[in-house]
């Protein structure tokens, strides 16, 4: 959401209502696309049954908006424990006495009706939780995040395709440069002004980077294939020690969902088997694969600080933009976000979404692995609860930035931080490369 400084409470309410409707339309589409049997089945041990995600979306909404913000009686306090993500690992969720699909749908509808009433009657000021509609924005983002998770479940599901979308547009303009220099020095990282930014993105602070080069586009399938063909998966030189152990243990040989056929590599994408498109960003690779590719290519992954500077720093003004292209919210010309398409766009797409330094596709298409651990920014304060971010600090996570084609614009920002285990491949993650600048390359 844009900065709400100039919005009246009524305008904030309208935006909240619109975002709540959009996220619910998406959740409904993702769960109505399959039959009852598919909804309750676990398509992968990595994922919850879709019906768990649906009721969990409703339960979080009830906890925060109906009970906390609204001060209303519980709709169903008997199910809180079932849908507490910290109580049950994903692998164990199918065995729980979960709400049946019909019950889950009724439940989320009942909660939502009460939430619209709460939205009408709650002054959006006074309490930090409701200032600028924050709690509502947090719940919108939560639902959209689970929608992306449900989209990943759809990708893991076997059977005939049930999701359909147009292909993304192809860039007409050629790429001016393969890599660009990001100047060294300080820039403003994080935010203290985005009304719906989450605790881990706060506060805005000065961060320093040495001058470095970053690729203007993510690594493509075609480039990644060259790594496979060169024996990259069989050469421990390119892998970290832990990465190599994982490559061996999990028997990784190619991105997830790829299969080698007599006529080359194929992949399965939401139930469709197709030739691997060479000009699309590679997706469904884990951090270790990204890092091995980077070593083989003689480069490295960017750190999270570097990624954000490449995305937000405007050398003309010295300030950090909200988004790579400027301060206005994403439109379809800027980025492949919001599940409008069911695939990343070819590398070099979205010239209108380029950063001030000329880096493309930072938002949307594929989440980008960064070579950084999850750490709090200086001045971090947990809000509204420790379980949002703080309990994950210092864990076995690597950072992911920028969102994917399956990320909604309401659930990502120039400052948005995502993280996951370095072995995860079911998420829509790829990467781009960076390298140090040599002294003679820095003006
Ligand atoms: Fe959740």
Boltz pocket constraint, residues with backbone or C-beta under 6 A from the ligand:
constraints:
  - pocket:
      binder: B
      contacts: [[A, 56], [A, 60], [A, 85], [A, 142], [A, 146]]
      max_distance: 6.0
